[in-house]
Amino acid sequence: MNINIESYYEKYAPMVYRRCLGIVKNDEAAQDIMQDVFVNLLRFQNRLEHKGPSSLLYTMATNLSLNYLRSQKLRQHAAVEDQDPGWIDPSGETVLARHFLERLFAIDDDKTRIIAWLHYVDKYTLEETASHVGMSVSGIRKRLRKLQSRGKALKEA
């Protein structure tokens, strides 16, 4: 089933843009990421169903925005490392924090990462988070409890 990309763009582009801007805090980058969301939608339209387009586009915008931030951080670290090797955190806290988060999310799917971001970073309520990812509130609670439990276990280890 082909979806009408043009009508999706007219209807959902402002929402996608606001989501991107909310994460990346840069107008030009948010516009580029918004365009990437719709390019990806166009690319994969034959595989998609016309169910929950706002949730799909919101999730795509979130993922692409987070990927953008990650790539920016990598570029910054590479640029700083090339200029001044003294950028490394002497206490090792940055490395430890990154290692902790990698281990924490190692066995989870992307949906759990999105849930954690929406609830803990964007401060969405459980109901709002559930609505955006297309799950029940109890499902959201279960994933967050599991994530918290694994975080405590990793912290103690």
Beta strands, then each sheet from edge to edge (+ up, - down):
end
